[in-house]
Amino acid sequence: MKLTAYEVRKDEENKMRRYAEKCGVEELVMTELLLTEETLDLAEGASGVTTLGQSVINETICRKLHEMGVKGYSTRSVGYNHVDLEAAKRYGIRVSNASYSPHGVAEYTVMMMLMSLRKYKPALYRINVNDYSLDGLVGGELCQMTVGIIGTGKIGETVIRNLSGFGCRIFAHDIYEKEEVKKYASYQDLDTIYRECDIISLHTPLMDSTYHMINSDAIEKMKKNVILVNCARGELMDIESVIRGVEDEKIGAVALDVFENENGIYHHDRKTDIIKNREMAYLRQFPNVIMTQHMAFYTRQAVDSMVKCGIESLAAFAGDKDYFCRLV
């Protein structure tokens, strides 16, 4: 059995070899390149291919993989918006995505809330130039806040559990309500969350119904000085509306680990390049805006689980077996 892995980071290589050996893979091809029509030749003779989520798996790629005899595709990411699932189904290519513990992203989310509340960004800038003044750095206390969590899947639920220890009031919103979540939070409609919450954090998947859900209408309903946190998907926010909210001082702070049109920028060294994302360049200069490079997921445990899901699922598909990723 041969497998081809695209978009391989250095920290994945040893883990891939280890899981490939466990799964009886005779040949493992690893490359940092994206899966494109130009790099398809690396998958010649492979029963399965895996990427990290930046390659676009469209109709053409699915057809050519099918013609090459590839049986399975795995994305080593939780999200799979980059995959044309209908095309994969038509060409008989089985598809899997990754799963990992929700704790990494959930803990990172709470950290982003606290950094925003305590004016981390301007404080860090000042101390680096020996400015130890306190003017403008007065913060807030999380225990006095009402926090709204939109989306109570595994990550959203874990954020709520973590927040429960701070003593804040917690509102939640989801199409599907969980009895376990109700022990810590009160489910509310979106308008109530927008109207009453001091901090709003997004944990919903990207769908047609959630695309740009944080827009000018939503922001208009929010409290003055609201803090917005997004460690889910950049496309959940209309960034032009967010920028206007920051400029008008309606939004008190923004903490983003994701950004719309981040592909080709995040996870790459672009310090000497011209970056074509004006909103990203403009928004990050505000003192009350924190931006990180899509790294909330990035823990040793999550990387191991992502590689495990990717390799094990392809090995299962090669043997015409079903696969469910068990968390490590």
QUIMOGI-V614737 format. One record per pair of residues at least 6 apart in sequence whose ideal C-beta (glycine too) atoms are under 8 Angstrom apart, sorted by sequence separation. I is the first residue (numbers start at 1). GAP is how many residues later the second one is. If there is no record, write none. Layout:
i,gap
I,GAP
I,GAP
This chain:
i,gap
33,6
43,6
51,6
55,6
88,6
114,6
115,6
126,6
150,6
164,6
181,6
194,6
204,6
230,6
245,6
259,6
275,6
283,6
316,6
317,6
5,7
75,7
88,7
126,7
149,7
163,7
174,7
193,7
219,7
230,7
259,7
284,7
316,7
8,8
20,8
31,8
35,8
65,8
75,8
152,8
188,8
246,8
283,8
33,9
172,9
204,9
228,9
242,9
73,10
85,10
149,10
160,10
177,10
265,10
313,10
5,11
17,11
31,11
149,11
202,11
280,11
312,11
16,12
83,12
160,12
202,12
242,12
265,12
313,12
29,13
172,13
174,13
312,13
16,14
29,14
35,14
122,14
123,14
149,14
170,14
171,14
172,14
173,14
214,14
228,14
73,15
80,15
122,15
170,15
171,15
172,15
173,15
262,15
265,15
35,16
49,16
57,16
147,16
156,16
170,16
171,16
172,16
173,16
214,16
261,16
309,16
3,17
13,17
29,17
34,17
80,17
119,17
171,17
173,17
308,17
27,18
57,18
79,18
119,18
156,18
259,18
262,18
36,19
78,19
119,19
237,19
260,19
261,19
34,20
35,20
73,20
75,20
77,20
78,20
119,20
152,20
164,20
173,20
239,20
259,20
305,20
308,20
34,21
40,21
49,21
71,21
72,21
73,21
74,21
75,21
77,21
78,21
118,21
142,21
147,21
149,21
152,21
153,21
157,21
160,21
163,21
164,21
171,21
239,21
259,21
1,22
3,22
8,22
35,22
43,22
46,22
47,22
48,22
51,22
53,22
62,22
71,22
72,22
73,22
74,22
75,22
76,22
78,22
117,22
118,22
146,22
147,22
148,22
149,22
150,22
151,22
152,22
171,22
200,22
214,22
216,22
219,22
234,22
305,22
1,23
2,23
5,23
8,23
9,23
37,23
45,23
47,23
48,23
49,23
50,23
52,23
53,23
70,23
71,23
72,23
73,23
74,23
75,23
117,23
143,23
145,23
146,23
147,23
148,23
149,23
150,23
151,23
157,23
161,23
212,23
213,23
214,23
215,23
218,23
219,23
228,23
237,23
305,23
1,24
2,24
3,24
4,24
5,24
8,24
37,24
40,24
44,24
45,24
46,24
47,24
48,24
49,24
50,24
51,24
52,24
53,24
63,24
72,24
74,24
117,24
142,24
143,24
144,24
145,24
146,24
147,24
148,24
149,24
150,24
152,24
157,24
160,24
194,24
211,24
212,24
213,24
214,24
225,24
226,24
227,24
234,24
304,24
1,25
2,25
3,25
4,25
5,25
6,25
7,25
36,25
40,25
43,25
47,25
48,25
49,25
50,25
51,25
52,25
57,25
59,25
62,25
66,25
117,25
142,25
143,25
146,25
148,25
152,25
160,25
171,25
197,25
198,25
211,25
212,25
216,25
219,25
224,25
225,25
226,25
227,25
228,25
229,25
230,25
233,25
234,25
235,25
1,26
2,26
3,26
4,26
5,26
7,26
35,26
48,26
50,26
53,26
56,26
57,26
58,26
62,26
65,26
66,26
142,26
152,26
171,26
195,26
197,26
200,26
202,26
206,26
210,26
212,26
215,26
219,26
224,26
225,26
226,26
227,26
228,26
229,26
230,26
231,26
232,26
234,26
267,26
2,27
4,27
6,27
7,27
37,27
43,27
53,27
55,27
57,27
66,27
194,27
195,27
196,27
198,27
199,27
200,27
201,27
202,27
205,27
206,27
214,27
225,27
227,27
228,27
229,27
230,27
231,27
234,27
256,27
266,27
267,27
301,27
6,28
7,28
40,28
54,28
59,28
62,28
63,28
65,28
114,28
117,28
190,28
194,28
195,28
198,28
199,28
200,28
201,28
202,28
203,28
204,28
205,28
214,28
216,28
222,28
224,28
225,28
227,28
230,28
234,28
266,28
6,29
53,29
58,29
62,29
113,29
152,29
197,29
198,29
199,29
200,29
201,29
202,29
203,29
206,29
212,29
222,29
254,29
174,30
191,30
199,30
201,30
202,30
206,30
220,30
57,31
62,31
202,31
219,31
204,32
219,32
254,32
259,32
262,32
6,33
152,33
256,33
113,34
202,34
254,34
255,34
256,34
257,34
202,35
253,35
254,35
255,35
256,35
257,35
259,35
6,36
149,36
243,36
252,36
253,36
254,36
256,36
257,36
258,36
246,37
251,37
253,37
257,37
4,38
257,38
4,39
240,39
243,39
257,39
148,40
150,40
239,40
243,40
246,40
242,41
4,42
159,42
246,42
2,43
3,43
6,43
9,43
150,43
246,43
2,44
3,44
4,44
5,44
6,44
7,44
8,44
159,44
239,44
2,45
3,45
4,45
5,45
6,45
7,45
148,45
1,46
3,46
4,46
5,46
6,46
7,46
109,46
148,46
3,47
7,47
156,47
7,48
148,48
155,48
156,48
6,49
106,49
110,49
148,49
105,50
109,50
146,50
147,50
150,50
153,50
146,51
147,51
148,51
150,51
151,51
152,51
153,51
102,52
106,52
110,52
146,52
147,52
148,52
149,52
150,52
151,52
153,52
102,53
106,53
110,53
145,53
146,53
147,53
148,53
150,53
151,53
145,54
147,54
149,54
150,54
151,54
102,55
103,55
106,55
107,55
102,56
106,56
140,58
150,63
12,64
231,65
7,69
155,77
151,81
117,82
116,83
113,86
113,88
109,92
109,94
117,110
116,111
116,113
113,114
113,116
112,117
112,119
109,120
109,122
108,123
81,125
79,126
105,126
79,127
116,136
117,136
116,137
116,138
116,139
115,140
113,142
112,143
112,145
108,149
81,152
79,154
125,162
122,165
121,166
122,166
121,167
121,168
119,169
121,169
120,170
116,172
116,174
115,175
112,178
108,187
109,187
108,188
105,191
104,192
105,192
104,193
104,194
104,195
100,197
104,197
104,198
101,200
100,201
101,201
100,202
101,204
100,205
99,206
100,206
98,207
98,208
54,209
100,209
54,210
99,210
98,211
97,212
98,212
54,213
96,213
96,214
96,217
96,218
78,219
96,221
94,223
99,226
101,226
96,227
98,227
100,227
99,228
77,229
96,229
76,230
76,231
76,233
76,234
74,235
75,235
74,236
74,237
74,239
74,240
72,241
73,241
72,242
72,244
72,245
71,246
72,246
71,247
71,249
9,258
50,260
50,261
50,264
48,265
49,265
48,266
47,267
48,267
48,269
47,270
48,270
47,271
25,286
15,288
19,288
23,288
15,289
19,289
23,289
25,290
12,291
16,291
20,291
24,291
11,292
15,292
19,292
23,292
15,293
19,293
12,294
16,294
12,295
16,295
5,305
5,306
3,308
3,311
3,312
1,314
1,317
